Amino acid sequence: MKGKVMSIIPIFIPHAGCPHQCVFCNQKKISGQKTASAEAVRQQIEKYLQWIKPGKENEAAFYGGSFTGLDMDLQEELFKSVDKLLQEGIIGSVRLSTRPDYIDEERLALLKKHNVSTVELGVQSLDDSVLELAGRGHNAASVAKAVELLRAHGFKTGLQLMCGMPGQTAASFMDTVAESIALKPDMVRLYPLLVIKDTPLEETYRSGKFTLLGVDAAAELCAAALQKFTGNGINVIRIGLQPDDELCSPGNIVAGPFHPAFGEIVKSMAVRNELTPQIMALVNAGRSKIKIYVPQNMESKLRGQHNSNIKCWQKIGACIEVIKTKNASIYLEGENNE
């Protein structure tokens, strides 16, 4: 029997609790909300309740701000909005996002009291020079300390990372990935840097002092990170920003590698990166007629957008036949050239 589908009630508290203005951040544009209040939370919850089937697998999620940076009384007030859902069995847990330097014993005790199970940390980078240029207001050491505290108190922990930041190179981003893996988080989110309207970064970008990654370059970095994380048993739960109506309104994204299917592009690149060495080995061994058996739900990732992966493999001399299968994973068979 299939398990119940988990539903998440997203509750946005834009920029709330955060004392810093990062160069890339305009949470009002990213979340489409303007203030954090108990009434705003109640309104958001009501919007989603009509679609939610009650169950302990459901979760309320506070996104967009630094929740634990809010005044403790306001945290209590906001939690009351979801406590009722917990008591009525509509949801079974709560998750939230916050800054790594706003994690301590007192704050975690409050989260435990209100059945928070997962805390995601807005890390962005573990390179102190990149964090300073971004105006983050914390360093890499505070991330390690926060993860240690969260794990000691039994919370699931997520890290949110960004590629293409000012002062960041491909190598320093991959160093952040390696250091993140060493922290052993339960999950990760990956985002490419975008220039959002009315942010300090917009001014820097328009002055020509900063060059953004293109979609392909950003996707390649995220694909490499995805392979590293999944290879170490760490779940990547999202790649790219959620393309909601507010974010996608004309003019809100000034520039950057935004694509509504960015996550799919990244996943297909990861498949290409994984299979290309195997395909090259078959071609070099004189077995260029290659059958790729793929689960039906992975065929689009195998092919890539507009068959980009197939075309890539054809360029190295492979003749590819894709065969859908009921098996759980992709595997290859190469035939000798005639």
DASUL-V862168 format. One line per field, one symbol per residue. burial: # if it has 24 or more other C-alpha atoms within 12 Angstrom, else .. A space follows every 10 residues. Layout:
# DASUL-V862168
burial->???
This chain:
# DASUL-V862168
burial->......#### ########.# .######### ###..##... ##.##..#.. .#.#.#.### ########## ....##.### ###.##...# ########## ####..##.# ##.####### ########.# ########## .###.##### ..#.###### ######.### .######### #.######## #########. ##.##....# ###.###### ########## ...####### ##....#... .########. .######### ######.### .##...#### ####...### #####...## .##...#### ##.......# ####....
